[in-house]
Amino acid sequence: MDFGRNNLGQETSPYLLQHQTNPVHWQPWSEQVLAAAQAANKPVLLSVGYAACHWCHVMAHESFEDPEIAALMNDLFINIKLDREERPDLDALYQNALALLGQQGGWPLTMFLTPKGEPFWGGTYFPKHAKYGRPGFDDVLNSIANIYNSEPENVAHNVKQINTALMRMNTARSGDVPLLETIDEFGKSCLQLMDLENGGTKGAPKFPQPTLLAFLWRTAARTRDENLQNAVTLTLDRMSQGGIYDHLGGGYARYSVDDQWLVPHFEKMLYDNALLIEMLCDAWRVTANPLYAQRIEETIDWILREMRVSGGAFGASLDADSEGEEGKFYVWNASEISGLLNTAGVSLFNRYYDVTPAGNWEGHTILNRTSSGLTLADHDAEAALSNMRQTLLASRDKRIRPGWDDKVLTDWNAMAIAALCEAAMTFRRSEWLDYAKLAYNFIRKTLGNNDTLLHSYRAGRAQHAGMLEDYAHMIRAALRLFEISGSASYLRDAISWAEQVENQFVDHKQGGYFQSAANSNDLVVRSKPATDGAVPSGNGIMVQNLARLYALTGDQRYQTRAETTLACFGGRLRDQFPSMPGLLLGAEMLQNTVQIVILASIGSAELYAMRRAVFATYLPNRALTILGDEHDLPQNHPAFGKTRINGKATAYICRGPVCSAPITDIDALAKYLDEIAKGEDPA
């Protein structure tokens, strides 16, 4: 490979291809590039971003497309461009390094490394010349190169300090597995973090944080805490009526830059919407709020309409920018709207969607319904508004669209599969389940090889070794499909991938799981993620999976693995519980499982009726097994040996070692499950 030229043209990542014509001699991340840096004894400039990132585009236009800046970069550094979505393990490593340097992380991430890939300094966005209180990129380049060449002892000191701290981040602070009482205490304590006026956590920017919301919702349900429940519903209401939601096309943006949920950072990510669909399903089961049902349907419609790739899987994201401007595709002027809608409809639409001649953002209007109320209007008004939204959507579709990152990511697709499954069963939409199965089969066949998974696919190429999150979320998706269908093939997939996690990712010394596999040779430190950010941590999801596998199979190895992982992070939980809700959800599942068994002929009306009763109830700790005539439960399952009553479809509900009497009546089953969901002891 000629390292004296830009070598991104053969990559498949849309983000990397955005930079293939830069005058910078960009290289994709590889061990060969690091070897070339070592041979030349040149420091590495690592630039990390993703296709939908607005400030990544800004820095590219200002600096990476500038011949003078490019010449400086080429002269002083080996320059590597990395798509953080293709290698989240590398991104996490260097984001942690930046945090250890006392700086706020984010994208674009600009890190300076030794030729071996060891971080010694970094930042995020740098303007071409000094402004916004930030040093100019030209000055930064010269300064860092000068330090590397003239102060090697300082560089070596920084490298040692950072590497030691990165290793320390993986050091276990072991502790006991938190009991239910402690989990409840943590959940209630989180209320002080919440903005009880606008929803979400206090301050700005505001991120959806669906894993935290799920934890609060579960705590509220278990403890009957109305304040916690109200904090979650307020958040969902404000997001669903706010500007962070795309009221024409469906789907939620990545975050809101203000504390009102009005001004989104306009990029739309697959993972946010998948996780929010599940959260809205859980909230709908308890509240039956029609707003949640509508937002679920609209968001799924958007995913199926705009995010599907050939073969049935889903792309990663839609850009924040179009025509070089953030949000241009999504915002409106009052005159545009009045020109498209009839005179009678304009006043109604403007009143509900906050449309004024002055606009509500930089002279434009971000459509939102916060000021008109957090509930839907009456039937006639909603019908009229729906027709007007379709008119505006048809007009918007003629605009120049934001860029679409159509690469298929295993973990993000698995989140979408699980969400489609949950929504399909909640709202009895069999076509959503069909789409989930198509995507699952795509991932299994295109990104799977026997028991192993790859992380990314685009343009006919599957690449990058699967990471902990890929396996964890595919296990979760497989278990969701197993619960719905009773097909043993899904359970076999989940068990097979769980063994791969144990073989490739486990920390044998201290417990827990590394993000990257044991044979990952291009990382100076393997991260062990436990905190939940925009997506839940791999360790949190694995504990939930292991708890469910234990409930479904009775195999105590899964219980032991879950407890070992929880104990590994147990010492950190008391101090950091608001950022570790995924682990707490797993801890609660492990201790509070509701094992449900339905014995019925596969495909029978009785089976479908019983299954509907299960999925209609908010039972986040359910472990459902559907058995046809030819199968039996594992011997360690508390319902082992149970049979149908008089040939009828029969259900058993087990909590701990105790199972209910056989239930053959659908209404009786629904009542029994509802009492469990309410924390009551069923009669």
C-alpha positions as CSV (number, residue, x, y, z in Angstrom):
1,M,0.0,0.0,0.0
2,D,1.3,3.5,-0.9
3,F,1.0,5.5,2.4
4,G,1.8,8.7,0.5
5,R,-1.7,8.9,-0.9
6,N,-5.3,8.9,0.2
7,N,-6.3,5.2,0.5
8,L,-10.0,5.4,1.5
9,G,-11.4,4.7,-1.9
10,Q,-11.6,1.0,-1.4
11,E,-13.5,1.2,1.9
12,T,-17.2,0.5,2.2
13,S,-18.0,2.9,5.1
14,P,-20.0,5.9,3.8
15,Y,-18.1,8.1,6.4
16,L,-14.7,7.0,5.1
17,L,-15.9,7.4,1.5
18,Q,-16.9,11.0,2.3
19,H,-13.2,11.7,2.8
20,Q,-11.7,9.7,-0.2
21,T,-11.1,12.9,-2.2
22,N,-9.6,14.9,0.6
23,P,-6.0,16.0,-0.1
24,V,-5.1,14.5,3.3
25,H,-3.3,11.1,2.9
26,W,-5.9,9.3,4.9
27,Q,-5.4,5.6,5.7
28,P,-8.0,3.2,7.1
29,W,-7.1,1.8,10.5
30,S,-5.0,-1.4,10.2
31,E,-2.0,-3.0,11.8
32,Q,-0.1,-2.4,8.5
33,V,-0.6,1.4,8.8
34,L,0.7,1.4,12.4
35,A,3.7,-0.6,11.2
36,A,4.4,2.0,8.6
37,A,4.2,4.7,11.2
38,Q,6.7,2.8,13.3
39,A,9.0,2.4,10.4
40,A,8.8,6.1,9.7
41,N,8.8,7.1,13.4
42,K,6.0,9.5,12.8
43,P,3.2,10.1,15.2
44,V,-0.4,9.2,14.2
45,L,-3.3,11.6,13.8
46,L,-6.4,9.6,14.4
47,S,-9.7,11.3,13.3
48,V,-12.9,9.4,14.4
49,G,-16.4,10.3,13.3
50,Y,-19.5,8.9,11.5
51,A,-21.5,9.8,8.4
52,A,-24.3,11.6,10.2
53,C,-22.1,13.8,12.3
54,H,-22.6,17.5,11.7
55,W,-19.4,18.8,13.3
56,C,-17.4,16.1,11.5
57,H,-18.6,17.7,8.3
58,V,-17.7,21.1,9.5
59,M,-14.1,20.1,10.4
60,A,-13.8,18.3,7.1
61,H,-14.9,21.4,5.1
62,E,-12.7,23.7,7.1
63,S,-9.5,21.7,7.4
64,F,-9.5,18.3,5.7
65,E,-10.4,19.8,2.3
66,D,-7.9,22.7,2.7
67,P,-4.7,22.0,0.8
68,E,-2.5,23.9,3.2
69,I,-3.8,22.1,6.3
70,A,-3.6,18.8,4.4
71,A,0.0,19.4,3.4
72,L,0.8,20.1,7.1
73,M,-0.9,16.9,8.2
74,N,0.8,14.8,5.5
75,D,4.2,16.2,6.4
76,L,4.0,15.7,10.1
77,F,1.7,12.7,10.7
78,I,0.5,9.4,9.5
79,N,-3.2,10.2,9.2
80,I,-5.9,7.6,10.0
81,K,-9.6,8.1,9.5
82,L,-11.9,5.8,11.5
83,D,-15.7,5.2,11.4
84,R,-16.6,4.9,15.0
85,E,-19.6,2.8,14.1
86,E,-17.4,0.2,12.4
87,R,-15.0,0.0,15.3
88,P,-16.8,1.1,18.5
89,D,-14.1,-0.7,20.5
90,L,-11.4,1.6,19.2
91,D,-13.7,4.7,19.6
92,A,-14.4,3.7,23.2
93,L,-10.7,3.3,23.9
94,Y,-9.7,6.7,22.7
95,Q,-12.8,8.5,24.1
96,N,-11.8,7.1,27.5
97,A,-8.2,8.3,26.9
98,L,-9.5,11.8,26.1
99,A,-11.6,11.8,29.3
100,L,-8.5,10.9,31.2
101,L,-6.9,14.0,29.7
102,G,-9.7,16.0,31.4
103,Q,-11.6,16.8,28.2
104,Q,-15.2,16.3,27.1
105,G,-15.5,13.6,24.5
106,G,-17.6,13.5,21.3
107,W,-17.2,13.6,17.6
108,P,-15.2,14.3,15.6
109,L,-12.6,12.8,17.9
110,T,-9.0,14.0,17.2
111,M,-6.4,11.9,18.9
112,F,-2.6,12.0,18.6
113,L,-1.0,8.6,19.1
114,T,2.5,7.1,19.1
115,P,3.3,4.9,16.1
116,K,2.2,2.0,18.2
117,G,-1.3,3.5,18.6
118,E,-0.8,4.7,22.2
119,P,-2.7,8.0,22.9
120,F,-0.7,10.9,24.3
121,W,-3.0,14.0,23.6
122,G,-6.2,14.8,21.9
123,G,-9.4,16.8,21.5
124,T,-12.6,16.9,19.5
125,Y,-13.5,19.6,16.9
126,F,-10.8,22.1,16.1
127,P,-11.5,25.1,13.9
128,K,-9.0,25.8,11.1
129,H,-7.8,28.9,12.9
130,A,-8.3,29.8,16.6
131,K,-11.9,30.8,17.4
132,Y,-14.7,29.8,19.8
133,G,-12.0,29.7,22.5
134,R,-10.5,26.7,20.8
135,P,-6.9,26.6,19.4
136,G,-6.6,26.6,15.6
137,F,-6.0,23.2,14.0
138,D,-2.9,24.5,12.2
139,D,-1.3,25.5,15.6
140,V,-2.3,22.2,17.2
141,L,-0.6,20.2,14.4
142,N,2.6,22.1,14.7
143,S,2.7,22.1,18.5
144,I,1.9,18.3,18.8
145,A,4.5,17.4,16.1
146,N,7.1,19.6,17.9
147,I,6.4,18.0,21.3
148,Y,6.6,14.5,19.8
149,N,10.0,15.2,18.2
150,S,11.6,17.4,20.8
151,E,10.1,16.2,24.1
152,P,10.0,12.4,23.9
153,E,10.3,12.0,27.6
154,N,7.0,14.0,28.1
155,V,5.3,12.0,25.4
156,A,6.4,8.7,27.1
157,H,5.2,10.0,30.5
158,N,1.8,10.8,29.1
159,V,1.6,7.4,27.3
160,K,2.4,5.6,30.5
161,Q,0.0,7.6,32.6
162,I,-2.9,7.2,30.2
163,N,-2.2,3.5,29.6
164,T,-2.1,2.8,33.4
165,A,-5.3,4.7,33.9
166,L,-7.0,2.8,31.0
167,M,-6.0,-0.5,32.6
168,R,-7.2,0.7,35.9
169,M,-10.7,1.4,34.4
170,N,-10.9,-2.4,33.8
171,T,-9.9,-3.2,37.3
172,A,-12.8,-4.8,39.2
173,R,-14.3,-3.2,42.3
174,S,-16.1,-6.3,43.3
175,G,-19.1,-6.4,45.5
176,D,-22.3,-8.2,46.3
177,V,-25.0,-8.8,43.7
178,P,-27.5,-6.0,44.6
179,L,-30.7,-7.3,46.2
180,L,-34.1,-6.1,45.1
181,E,-34.4,-3.7,48.0
182,T,-31.1,-2.1,47.0
183,I,-32.2,-1.9,43.3
184,D,-35.4,-0.2,44.4
185,E,-33.4,2.3,46.5
186,F,-31.2,3.1,43.4
187,G,-34.2,3.5,41.2
188,K,-36.0,5.9,43.6
189,S,-32.7,7.9,44.0
190,C,-32.6,8.5,40.3
191,L,-35.7,10.7,40.6
192,Q,-33.4,13.6,41.8
193,L,-31.7,13.5,38.4
194,M,-34.9,14.0,36.5
195,D,-36.3,17.2,35.1
196,L,-39.8,17.2,36.5
197,E,-40.9,20.1,34.3
198,N,-39.6,19.2,30.9
199,G,-38.8,15.5,31.2
200,G,-35.5,13.7,30.7
201,T,-32.5,14.3,33.0
202,K,-31.8,17.9,34.1
203,G,-30.1,20.4,31.9
204,A,-29.2,20.4,28.2
205,P,-28.5,18.8,25.9
206,K,-31.1,16.2,26.5
207,F,-30.6,12.6,25.3
208,P,-33.5,10.0,25.3
209,Q,-31.6,7.5,27.5
210,P,-34.1,4.7,27.0
211,T,-32.1,2.2,29.2
212,L,-32.4,4.6,32.2
213,L,-36.1,5.2,31.4
214,A,-36.7,1.4,31.3
215,F,-35.0,1.0,34.7
216,L,-37.1,3.8,36.2
217,W,-40.3,2.4,34.7
218,R,-39.6,-1.1,36.1
219,T,-38.8,0.3,39.5
220,A,-42.0,2.3,39.4
221,A,-44.1,-0.7,38.5
222,R,-42.5,-2.9,41.2
223,T,-42.7,-0.3,44.0
224,R,-45.9,1.4,42.9
225,D,-44.1,4.7,42.8
226,E,-46.2,7.2,41.0
227,N,-43.5,9.9,41.0
228,L,-41.1,7.7,39.1
229,Q,-43.9,6.7,36.7
230,N,-44.8,10.3,36.1
231,A,-41.2,11.2,35.4
232,V,-41.0,8.6,32.7
233,T,-44.4,9.4,31.1
234,L,-43.5,13.1,31.1
235,T,-40.3,12.4,29.3
236,L,-42.0,10.2,26.7
237,D,-44.8,12.8,26.3
238,R,-42.4,15.7,25.8
239,M,-40.2,13.8,23.4
240,S,-43.1,12.5,21.4
241,Q,-44.7,15.9,21.1
242,G,-41.5,17.9,20.9
243,G,-39.2,18.9,18.0
244,I,-36.9,15.9,18.6
245,Y,-39.6,13.9,17.0
246,D,-40.1,14.0,13.2
247,H,-43.8,14.8,13.0
248,L,-44.0,14.3,9.3
249,G,-41.8,11.3,8.6
250,G,-41.7,9.6,12.0
251,G,-38.7,8.7,14.2
252,Y,-36.7,10.5,16.9
253,A,-33.5,12.5,16.4
254,R,-30.4,11.6,18.4
255,Y,-30.8,14.3,21.0
256,S,-32.1,17.8,21.7
257,V,-29.7,20.7,22.1
258,D,-32.0,22.6,24.4
259,D,-33.8,21.5,27.6
260,Q,-37.3,21.7,26.0
261,W,-36.9,18.9,23.5
262,L,-37.5,21.5,20.8
263,V,-34.3,21.8,18.7
264,P,-32.9,18.4,17.7
265,H,-29.5,17.5,16.5
266,F,-31.2,16.4,13.4
267,E,-29.4,13.1,12.7
268,K,-31.6,10.0,13.1
269,M,-30.1,6.8,14.3
270,L,-31.5,3.3,14.1
271,Y,-30.5,2.3,17.6
272,D,-32.3,5.3,19.3
273,N,-35.5,4.5,17.6
274,A,-35.3,0.8,18.2
275,L,-34.8,1.3,22.0
276,L,-37.5,3.9,22.1
277,I,-40.0,1.7,20.4
278,E,-39.5,-0.9,23.1
279,M,-39.8,1.7,25.9
280,L,-43.0,3.0,24.4
281,C,-44.4,-0.5,24.2
282,D,-43.8,-1.0,27.9
283,A,-45.3,2.3,28.7
284,W,-48.4,1.6,26.5
285,R,-49.0,-1.7,28.3
286,V,-49.5,0.2,31.5
287,T,-51.1,3.5,30.4
288,A,-52.8,2.6,27.1
289,N,-51.9,6.1,26.0
290,P,-52.9,6.4,22.3
291,L,-50.0,8.9,21.7
292,Y,-47.5,6.1,22.4
293,A,-49.3,3.7,20.0
294,Q,-49.2,6.3,17.3
295,R,-45.6,7.2,17.7
296,I,-44.6,3.5,17.7
297,E,-46.5,2.9,14.4
298,E,-45.1,6.1,12.8
299,T,-41.6,5.3,13.8
300,I,-41.8,1.7,12.6
301,D,-43.2,3.0,9.3
302,W,-40.2,5.3,9.0
303,I,-37.7,2.4,9.7
304,L,-39.4,0.2,7.1
305,R,-39.8,3.0,4.5
306,E,-36.4,4.7,4.8
307,M,-33.9,2.5,6.6
308,R,-34.3,-1.0,5.0
309,V,-31.6,-2.2,2.7
310,S,-31.8,-4.9,0.1
311,G,-32.2,-8.3,1.8
312,G,-34.3,-7.0,4.7
313,A,-31.8,-5.6,7.2
314,F,-31.6,-1.9,8.2
315,G,-29.1,0.9,7.6
316,A,-27.4,2.9,10.4
317,S,-28.5,6.5,10.2
318,L,-29.7,9.6,8.4
319,D,-27.5,12.6,8.3
320,A,-28.2,15.8,10.2
321,D,-27.2,17.9,7.1
322,S,-28.5,18.4,3.6
323,E,-27.1,20.9,1.1
324,G,-24.4,21.7,3.7
325,E,-26.9,22.9,6.3
326,E,-27.9,21.2,9.5
327,G,-31.7,20.6,9.6
328,K,-32.5,22.1,6.2
329,F,-34.5,19.1,5.1
330,Y,-36.7,19.2,8.2
331,V,-37.6,22.8,8.9
332,W,-40.3,25.0,7.5
333,N,-41.3,28.6,6.9
334,A,-44.9,29.7,7.6
335,S,-45.3,30.8,3.9
336,E,-44.3,27.4,2.6
337,I,-46.9,25.7,4.8
338,S,-49.7,28.2,3.9
339,G,-48.9,27.6,0.2
340,L,-49.4,23.9,0.5
341,L,-52.5,23.7,2.8
342,N,-55.9,25.0,2.1
343,T,-56.9,28.2,3.9
344,A,-59.2,26.4,6.3
345,G,-56.6,24.0,7.4
346,V,-53.6,26.4,7.8
347,S,-54.8,27.9,11.1
348,L,-55.5,24.5,12.6
349,F,-52.2,23.2,11.6
350,N,-50.3,26.3,12.7
351,R,-51.9,26.2,16.1
352,Y,-51.1,22.6,16.8
353,Y,-47.5,22.7,15.3
354,D,-46.2,26.0,16.6
355,V,-46.0,27.6,13.2
356,T,-45.5,31.4,13.3
357,P,-44.1,33.9,10.7
358,A,-41.1,34.5,13.0
359,G,-40.4,30.8,13.4
360,N,-39.1,29.1,16.6
361,W,-35.5,28.4,15.5
362,E,-33.2,30.7,13.5
363,G,-36.1,32.2,11.6
364,H,-37.5,28.7,10.7
365,T,-40.1,26.5,12.3
366,I,-39.3,23.1,13.8
367,L,-42.7,21.4,13.9
368,N,-43.7,20.4,17.4
369,R,-46.8,20.0,19.5
370,T,-45.6,20.8,22.9
371,S,-47.5,24.1,23.3
372,S,-50.8,22.5,22.1
373,G,-50.7,19.9,24.8
374,L,-49.0,16.5,25.5
375,T,-52.0,14.5,24.5
376,L,-53.6,13.8,21.1
377,A,-56.5,16.0,20.0
378,D,-60.0,14.7,19.3
379,H,-60.6,12.3,16.5
380,D,-61.8,14.8,13.9
381,A,-58.9,17.2,14.5
382,E,-56.3,14.3,14.4
383,A,-57.8,13.1,11.1
384,A,-57.5,16.6,9.6
385,L,-53.9,17.0,10.9
386,S,-53.0,13.6,9.5
387,N,-54.1,14.6,6.0
388,M,-52.2,17.8,6.2
389,R,-49.0,16.1,7.5
390,Q,-49.2,13.8,4.4
391,T,-49.4,16.8,2.2
392,L,-46.3,18.4,3.8
393,L,-44.5,15.1,3.8
394,A,-45.1,14.7,0.0
395,S,-43.7,18.1,-0.5
396,R,-40.7,17.5,1.8
397,D,-39.9,14.3,-0.1
398,K,-39.0,16.5,-3.1
399,R,-36.3,18.2,-1.2
400,I,-32.6,17.2,-1.4
401,R,-32.4,14.4,1.2
402,P,-29.9,14.1,4.0
403,G,-27.2,11.4,3.4
404,W,-28.1,7.8,4.3
405,D,-25.5,5.6,6.0
406,D,-26.7,2.3,4.7
407,K,-24.2,0.1,6.3
408,V,-25.7,-2.8,8.3
409,L,-24.5,-3.1,11.9
410,T,-25.1,-6.3,13.7
411,D,-25.9,-4.9,17.1
412,W,-28.0,-2.0,15.9
413,N,-30.0,-4.4,13.7
414,A,-30.5,-6.8,16.6
415,M,-32.0,-3.9,18.6
416,A,-34.4,-3.2,15.8
417,I,-35.3,-6.9,15.5
418,A,-36.1,-7.0,19.2
419,A,-38.2,-3.8,19.0
420,L,-40.2,-5.1,16.0
421,C,-40.9,-8.3,17.8
422,E,-42.1,-6.5,20.9
423,A,-44.3,-4.1,18.9
424,A,-45.7,-6.9,16.8
425,M,-46.8,-8.8,19.8
426,T,-48.1,-5.7,21.7
427,F,-50.2,-4.5,18.8
428,R,-50.9,-7.8,17.0
429,R,-49.1,-6.7,13.8
430,S,-47.9,-9.9,12.2
431,E,-46.2,-8.0,9.4
432,W,-43.9,-6.4,11.8
433,L,-42.8,-9.8,13.1
434,D,-42.2,-10.9,9.5
435,Y,-39.8,-7.9,9.0
436,A,-38.0,-8.8,12.2
437,K,-37.5,-12.4,11.0
438,L,-36.2,-11.2,7.6
439,A,-33.7,-8.9,9.3
440,Y,-32.7,-11.7,11.7
441,N,-32.1,-14.1,8.9
442,F,-30.0,-11.5,7.0
443,I,-27.7,-11.0,10.0
444,R,-27.4,-14.7,10.7
445,K,-26.6,-15.6,7.1
446,T,-24.7,-12.5,5.9
447,L,-22.8,-11.6,9.0
448,G,-22.7,-14.9,10.7
449,N,-20.2,-17.8,10.2
450,N,-21.1,-20.9,12.1
451,D,-21.1,-19.6,15.7
452,T,-19.2,-16.3,15.1
453,L,-20.5,-12.9,14.0
454,L,-19.1,-10.0,12.1
455,H,-19.9,-6.5,12.9
456,S,-20.5,-4.5,9.7
457,Y,-21.8,-5.1,6.1
458,R,-22.0,-2.9,3.1
459,A,-21.5,-3.1,-0.6
460,G,-21.3,-6.9,-0.5
461,R,-18.6,-7.0,2.1
462,A,-19.1,-8.3,5.7
463,Q,-16.1,-7.2,7.8
464,H,-14.8,-6.4,11.3
465,A,-14.9,-9.1,14.0
466,G,-18.0,-9.1,16.1
467,M,-17.8,-7.3,19.4
468,L,-19.5,-8.0,22.7
469,E,-22.5,-5.9,21.8
470,D,-23.0,-7.8,18.5
471,Y,-23.3,-11.1,20.3
472,A,-25.2,-9.7,23.3
473,H,-27.9,-8.0,21.2
474,M,-28.2,-11.0,18.8
475,I,-28.7,-13.3,21.8
476,R,-31.4,-11.0,23.0
477,A,-33.1,-10.9,19.6
478,A,-32.9,-14.7,19.3
479,L,-34.5,-15.1,22.7
480,R,-37.3,-12.7,21.8
481,L,-38.1,-14.7,18.7
482,F,-37.9,-18.0,20.7
483,E,-40.4,-16.7,23.2
484,I,-42.8,-15.7,20.4
485,S,-42.5,-18.8,18.2
486,G,-41.4,-21.6,20.4
487,S,-38.9,-22.6,17.7
488,A,-35.9,-24.3,19.3
489,S,-33.6,-23.0,16.5
490,Y,-33.7,-19.5,18.0
491,L,-32.8,-20.9,21.5
492,R,-29.9,-22.9,19.9
493,D,-28.6,-19.7,18.3
494,A,-28.7,-17.9,21.6
495,I,-26.9,-20.7,23.4
496,S,-24.3,-21.0,20.7
497,W,-23.6,-17.2,20.8
498,A,-23.5,-17.2,24.6
499,E,-20.8,-19.8,24.5
500,Q,-18.8,-17.6,22.0
501,V,-19.1,-14.7,24.4
502,E,-17.7,-16.9,27.2
503,N,-14.9,-18.2,25.0
504,Q,-13.9,-15.0,23.3
505,F,-14.7,-12.1,25.7
506,V,-14.7,-13.2,29.3
507,D,-12.2,-11.7,31.8
508,H,-11.0,-14.9,33.4
509,K,-9.2,-13.0,36.2
510,Q,-11.8,-10.6,37.4
511,G,-15.1,-11.4,35.8
512,G,-17.2,-9.5,33.3
513,Y,-16.7,-9.3,29.5
514,F,-14.3,-7.3,27.4
515,Q,-15.7,-5.4,24.4
516,S,-13.3,-6.9,22.0
517,A,-12.4,-10.6,21.5
518,A,-9.3,-12.1,22.9
519,N,-7.6,-12.2,19.5
520,S,-7.9,-8.5,18.9
521,N,-4.3,-7.4,18.3
522,D,-4.8,-3.8,17.4
523,L,-5.9,-2.4,20.7
524,V,-3.4,-1.1,23.3
525,V,-6.0,-1.9,26.0
526,R,-9.2,-3.9,25.7
527,S,-12.1,-2.0,27.3
528,K,-14.7,-3.6,29.6
529,P,-17.9,-1.6,29.2
530,A,-20.3,-1.4,32.1
531,T,-21.9,2.0,31.8
532,D,-24.8,2.7,29.6
533,G,-24.7,5.6,27.1
534,A,-26.9,6.1,24.1
535,V,-26.8,2.3,23.8
536,P,-26.8,-0.1,26.7
537,S,-23.5,-1.6,27.7
538,G,-22.6,-5.1,26.5
539,N,-22.1,-6.3,30.1
540,G,-25.6,-5.1,31.0
541,I,-27.2,-6.8,28.1
542,M,-25.3,-10.0,28.8
543,V,-26.4,-10.2,32.4
544,Q,-30.0,-9.8,31.2
545,N,-29.4,-12.5,28.6
546,L,-27.8,-14.9,31.1
547,A,-30.7,-14.4,33.6
548,R,-33.2,-15.2,30.8
549,L,-31.2,-18.2,29.6
550,Y,-31.1,-19.6,33.1
551,A,-34.8,-19.2,33.5
552,L,-35.5,-20.9,30.1
553,T,-33.0,-23.8,30.4
554,G,-32.5,-24.3,34.1
555,D,-28.7,-24.5,33.4
556,Q,-27.0,-23.1,36.5
557,R,-23.9,-22.1,34.5
558,Y,-25.9,-19.1,33.2
559,Q,-26.8,-18.1,36.7
560,T,-23.2,-18.3,37.8
561,R,-22.0,-16.2,34.9
562,A,-24.6,-13.6,35.5
563,E,-23.7,-13.4,39.2
564,T,-20.0,-13.3,38.5
565,T,-20.4,-10.4,36.1
566,L,-22.6,-8.5,38.5
567,A,-20.2,-9.1,41.4
568,C,-17.3,-7.8,39.2
569,F,-19.0,-4.4,38.9
570,G,-20.7,-4.6,42.3
571,G,-18.3,-2.2,44.0
572,R,-19.0,0.5,41.4
573,L,-22.8,0.2,41.3
574,R,-23.4,2.1,44.6
575,D,-21.4,5.1,43.3
576,Q,-22.4,4.9,39.6
577,F,-25.8,3.3,39.6
578,P,-27.5,6.1,37.4
579,S,-25.1,5.2,34.6
580,M,-25.4,1.5,35.0
581,P,-29.1,0.7,34.7
582,G,-28.5,-2.2,32.3
583,L,-26.7,-4.2,34.9
584,L,-29.4,-3.4,37.5
585,L,-32.1,-4.6,35.1
586,G,-30.2,-7.8,34.8
587,A,-29.8,-8.2,38.5
588,E,-33.5,-7.7,39.0
589,M,-34.3,-10.2,36.2
590,L,-32.1,-12.8,37.9
591,Q,-34.0,-12.5,41.2
592,N,-37.5,-11.8,40.0
593,T,-38.1,-13.9,37.0
594,V,-41.7,-14.8,35.9
595,Q,-41.4,-18.2,34.1
596,I,-44.4,-18.8,31.9
597,V,-45.0,-22.1,30.1
598,I,-47.7,-22.6,27.5
599,L,-48.5,-26.2,26.4
600,A,-50.5,-26.1,23.2
601,S,-50.5,-27.2,19.6
602,I,-48.3,-25.0,17.5
603,G,-50.5,-22.8,15.3
604,S,-53.6,-23.3,17.3
605,A,-56.1,-20.5,18.1
606,E,-55.7,-21.4,21.8
607,L,-52.0,-20.9,21.7
608,Y,-52.3,-17.5,20.0
609,A,-54.9,-16.4,22.5
610,M,-52.7,-17.3,25.5
611,R,-49.7,-15.7,23.9
612,R,-51.6,-12.5,23.3
613,A,-52.5,-12.4,27.0
614,V,-48.8,-12.7,27.9
615,F,-47.6,-10.0,25.7
616,A,-50.5,-7.7,26.6
617,T,-49.2,-7.5,30.1
618,Y,-46.2,-5.5,31.4
619,L,-44.0,-8.3,32.5
620,P,-40.4,-7.2,31.8
621,N,-39.0,-10.2,33.6
622,R,-41.0,-12.8,31.7
623,A,-39.3,-15.9,30.4
624,L,-41.9,-17.5,28.1
625,T,-41.6,-21.1,26.8
626,I,-44.1,-22.4,24.2
627,L,-44.2,-26.2,23.9
628,G,-45.9,-28.2,21.3
629,D,-46.8,-31.9,21.6
630,E,-43.4,-33.3,20.9
631,H,-41.2,-31.2,23.3
632,D,-40.6,-31.1,27.0
633,L,-39.0,-28.7,29.5
634,P,-35.5,-29.1,30.8
635,Q,-35.4,-31.1,34.1
636,N,-34.3,-28.1,36.1
637,H,-37.3,-26.0,35.0
638,P,-39.8,-25.7,37.9
639,A,-42.6,-26.7,35.5
640,F,-40.8,-29.9,34.3
641,G,-43.3,-32.8,33.9
642,K,-46.3,-30.5,33.8
643,T,-48.9,-31.6,31.3
644,R,-52.0,-30.3,29.5
645,I,-55.3,-30.6,31.3
646,N,-57.9,-32.7,29.4
647,G,-56.1,-32.0,26.1
648,K,-56.6,-28.3,26.4
649,A,-54.0,-25.6,25.9
650,T,-52.6,-25.1,29.4
651,A,-50.4,-22.4,31.0
652,Y,-48.3,-22.6,34.1
653,I,-46.7,-19.5,35.8
654,C,-43.7,-20.2,38.0
655,R,-41.9,-17.8,40.4
656,G,-38.9,-19.3,42.0
657,P,-39.5,-23.0,42.5
658,V,-43.3,-22.7,42.9
659,C,-45.7,-23.0,39.9
660,S,-49.3,-22.0,39.7
661,A,-52.1,-24.5,39.2
662,P,-52.8,-25.3,35.6
663,I,-54.7,-22.5,33.8
664,T,-56.8,-23.3,30.7
665,D,-59.1,-20.3,30.6
666,I,-57.8,-17.3,28.7
667,D,-59.5,-14.7,31.0
668,A,-58.2,-16.5,34.1
669,L,-54.7,-16.4,32.6
670,A,-54.9,-12.7,31.8
671,K,-56.2,-11.9,35.3
672,Y,-53.4,-14.0,36.9
673,L,-50.7,-12.2,34.9
674,D,-52.3,-8.8,35.6
675,E,-52.1,-9.4,39.3
676,I,-48.5,-10.3,39.1
677,A,-47.8,-7.2,37.1
678,K,-49.5,-5.1,39.8
679,G,-47.4,-6.7,42.5
680,E,-50.3,-8.7,43.9
681,D,-50.4,-12.3,45.0
682,P,-52.7,-14.1,42.5
683,A,-55.4,-16.1,44.1
